């Protein structure tokens, strides 16, 4: 496996000439998943029960969109077709994608509730689930999670370090009122996609 800078440089090379495309894709994802979520809950005013229920339901409905967004960058580094309709591919395989992404998010929440560090390690171990689902249309949701955990064996700490290597960019993006995330998310997920490709190449018996 390469260094953090190796994967970041690969990501930048993959993104060259495509920044406007991926920024628009990120904007579409954020508007639908966060913007609409906020706009439909605002009219409910002080009815917190209804507001949180509506937000929760919308978040669940957007889980396949989140999958499509992450997988979008695996397609990008492979030079596959990048029409914005690809963001909604998760809805074509709704049940499998929904279950896998829901269990992933649930595991993250439980891990973070117990302790921050176990939650981070758990997230690192399951982070390849989305890519695995894309590459193996026949695999079940739980098997995809298990395969990600096995695939990242010996690399979880490295993946945590890879995430924290973006911490400065995350802070800077916050200070740009979130605009920076239109470019940071593509950078991060393209980097992760390249890491996945190397893991997969080293472990052909798993994928």
C-alpha positions as CSV (number, residue, x, y, z in Angstrom):
1,X,0.0,0.0,0.0
2,X,1.1,3.5,-0.7
3,X,1.4,6.6,1.5
4,X,-1.4,9.1,2.2
5,X,0.2,11.5,-0.3
6,X,0.3,8.8,-2.9
7,X,-3.5,8.3,-2.8
8,X,-4.2,12.0,-2.6
9,X,-2.1,12.6,-5.6
10,X,-3.9,9.8,-7.5
11,X,-7.2,11.4,-6.5
12,X,-6.1,14.8,-7.8
13,X,-4.9,13.3,-11.1
14,X,-8.3,11.6,-11.5
15,X,-10.1,14.8,-10.7
16,X,-8.1,16.9,-13.1
17,X,-10.4,18.6,-15.6
18,X,-13.5,17.3,-13.8
19,X,-13.8,19.6,-10.8
20,X,-16.9,21.4,-12.1
21,X,-18.6,18.1,-12.8
22,X,-17.9,16.7,-9.4
23,X,-18.8,20.0,-7.6
24,X,-22.2,19.9,-9.3
25,X,-22.7,16.3,-8.4
26,X,-21.8,17.1,-4.8
27,X,-24.2,20.1,-4.8
28,X,-27.0,17.9,-6.1
29,X,-26.4,15.4,-3.3
30,X,-26.2,18.1,-0.6
31,X,-29.3,19.9,-1.8
32,X,-31.4,16.7,-1.8
33,X,-30.1,15.1,1.3
34,X,-29.6,18.2,3.5
35,X,-31.3,21.1,1.9
36,X,-34.7,19.5,1.2
37,X,-34.5,17.8,4.6
38,X,-34.2,21.2,6.3
39,X,-36.8,23.0,4.1
40,X,-39.5,20.4,4.8
41,X,-39.0,20.5,8.5
42,X,-38.9,24.3,9.0
43,X,-42.7,24.8,8.4
44,X,-43.4,22.5,11.3
45,X,-42.1,25.2,13.7
46,X,-42.1,24.1,17.3
47,X,-43.6,20.7,16.6
48,X,-40.4,19.0,17.4
49,X,-41.8,15.5,17.3
50,X,-43.1,16.0,13.8
51,X,-40.0,17.9,12.7
52,X,-37.5,15.2,13.9
53,X,-39.7,12.4,12.6
54,X,-39.8,14.0,9.1
55,X,-36.1,14.6,9.1
56,X,-35.4,11.1,10.2
57,X,-37.7,9.7,7.5
58,X,-36.1,11.8,4.8
59,X,-32.6,10.8,6.0
60,X,-33.5,7.2,5.6
61,X,-35.0,7.7,2.1
62,X,-31.7,9.4,1.1
63,X,-29.5,6.5,2.2
64,X,-29.4,5.0,-1.4
65,X,-28.5,8.5,-2.7
66,X,-25.6,8.6,-0.3
67,X,-24.5,5.3,-1.7
68,X,-24.7,6.5,-5.2
69,X,-22.7,9.6,-4.3
70,X,-19.8,7.6,-2.8
71,X,-19.8,5.1,-5.7
72,X,-19.8,8.0,-8.1
73,X,-16.1,8.6,-7.3
74,X,-15.2,4.9,-7.8
75,X,-16.7,5.3,-11.3
76,X,-14.7,8.5,-11.7
77,X,-11.3,7.0,-11.0
78,X,-12.2,4.2,-13.4
79,X,-13.1,6.6,-16.1
80,X,-16.6,5.3,-16.3
81,X,-19.7,7.3,-17.5
82,X,-20.5,10.1,-15.0
83,X,-23.9,11.3,-15.8
84,X,-25.6,12.8,-12.8
85,X,-28.3,10.2,-13.0
86,X,-25.7,7.8,-11.6
87,X,-26.2,9.4,-8.2
88,X,-29.6,7.7,-8.0
89,X,-28.4,4.2,-9.0
90,X,-28.9,3.1,-5.4
91,X,-32.7,3.3,-5.9
92,X,-32.4,0.7,-8.7
93,X,-31.2,-1.8,-6.0
94,X,-33.0,-0.2,-3.2
95,X,-33.4,-3.0,-0.6
96,X,-29.8,-4.3,-0.7
97,X,-28.3,-0.8,-0.7
98,X,-30.7,0.5,1.9
99,X,-30.1,-2.4,4.4
100,X,-26.3,-2.2,4.0
101,X,-26.1,1.6,4.4
102,X,-28.6,1.6,7.2
103,X,-26.6,-1.0,9.1
104,X,-23.4,0.9,8.4
105,X,-24.8,4.1,9.8
106,X,-26.3,2.3,12.8
107,X,-23.0,0.6,13.6
108,X,-21.3,4.1,13.5
109,X,-23.9,5.6,15.9
110,X,-23.6,2.7,18.3
111,X,-19.8,2.8,18.1
112,X,-19.7,6.5,18.8
113,X,-22.2,6.2,21.7
114,X,-20.1,3.6,23.4
115,X,-16.8,5.4,22.9
116,X,-15.4,7.7,20.2
117,X,-12.4,5.5,19.3
118,X,-14.3,2.2,18.8
119,X,-16.8,4.1,16.6
120,X,-14.0,5.5,14.4
121,X,-12.4,2.0,14.1
122,X,-15.7,0.5,13.3
123,X,-16.3,3.1,10.6
124,X,-12.9,2.4,9.1
125,X,-13.5,-1.3,9.0
126,X,-16.9,-1.0,7.2
127,X,-16.0,2.0,5.0
128,X,-15.5,-0.2,1.9
129,X,-19.0,-1.6,2.0
130,X,-20.3,0.8,-0.6
131,X,-17.6,-0.1,-3.1
132,X,-18.1,-3.8,-2.5
133,X,-21.8,-3.5,-3.2
134,X,-21.0,-1.8,-6.5
135,X,-18.5,-4.4,-7.6
136,X,-20.5,-7.5,-6.5
137,X,-24.2,-7.1,-7.5
138,X,-24.9,-10.5,-6.0
139,X,-23.6,-10.0,-2.5
140,X,-26.0,-9.5,0.4
141,X,-25.9,-6.4,2.6
142,X,-24.6,-8.2,5.7
143,X,-22.0,-10.1,3.7
144,X,-20.8,-6.8,2.1
145,X,-20.3,-5.4,5.6
146,X,-18.4,-8.5,6.7
147,X,-16.3,-8.5,3.6
148,X,-15.3,-4.8,4.2
149,X,-14.3,-5.7,7.7
150,X,-12.1,-8.6,6.5
151,X,-10.7,-6.5,3.6
152,X,-9.5,-3.8,5.9
153,X,-7.9,-6.2,8.3
154,X,-4.5,-4.7,9.2
155,X,-5.4,-1.4,7.5
156,X,-8.0,0.2,9.9
157,X,-5.6,2.4,11.7
158,X,-4.2,3.5,8.3
159,X,-7.6,4.4,7.1
160,X,-8.3,6.4,10.3
161,X,-5.0,8.2,9.6
162,X,-6.0,8.8,6.0
163,X,-9.3,10.5,7.2
164,X,-7.5,12.7,9.7
165,X,-5.0,13.8,7.1
166,X,-8.0,15.8,5.6
167,X,-8.7,17.5,9.0
168,X,-7.1,20.8,7.9
169,X,-9.2,20.9,4.7
170,X,-12.3,20.1,6.7
171,X,-11.7,23.0,9.1
172,X,-11.0,25.3,6.1
173,X,-14.2,24.2,4.3
174,X,-16.2,25.0,7.4
175,X,-14.8,28.5,7.4
176,X,-15.9,28.9,3.7
177,X,-19.5,28.5,5.0
178,X,-19.5,25.0,3.6
179,X,-18.7,25.9,0.0
180,X,-15.4,24.1,0.3
181,X,-17.1,20.8,0.8
182,X,-18.2,20.9,-2.9
183,X,-14.6,20.2,-3.7
184,X,-13.4,18.5,-0.5
185,X,-15.9,15.6,-0.7
186,X,-14.8,14.6,-4.2
187,X,-11.2,14.8,-3.1
188,X,-11.8,12.6,-0.1
189,X,-14.0,10.0,-1.8
190,X,-11.7,9.8,-4.8
191,X,-8.8,9.2,-2.5
192,X,-10.7,6.5,-0.7
193,X,-11.7,4.9,-4.0
194,X,-8.0,4.7,-5.0
195,X,-7.2,3.1,-1.6
196,X,-10.0,0.6,-2.2
197,X,-8.6,-0.3,-5.6
198,X,-5.2,-1.1,-4.1
199,X,-6.7,-3.2,-1.3
200,X,-8.7,-5.1,-3.8
201,X,-5.7,-5.7,-6.0
202,X,-3.8,-7.1,-3.0
203,X,-6.6,-9.4,-1.9
204,X,-8.1,-11.0,-5.0
205,X,-9.4,-13.9,-2.9
206,X,-11.7,-11.5,-1.0
207,X,-13.1,-9.5,-3.9
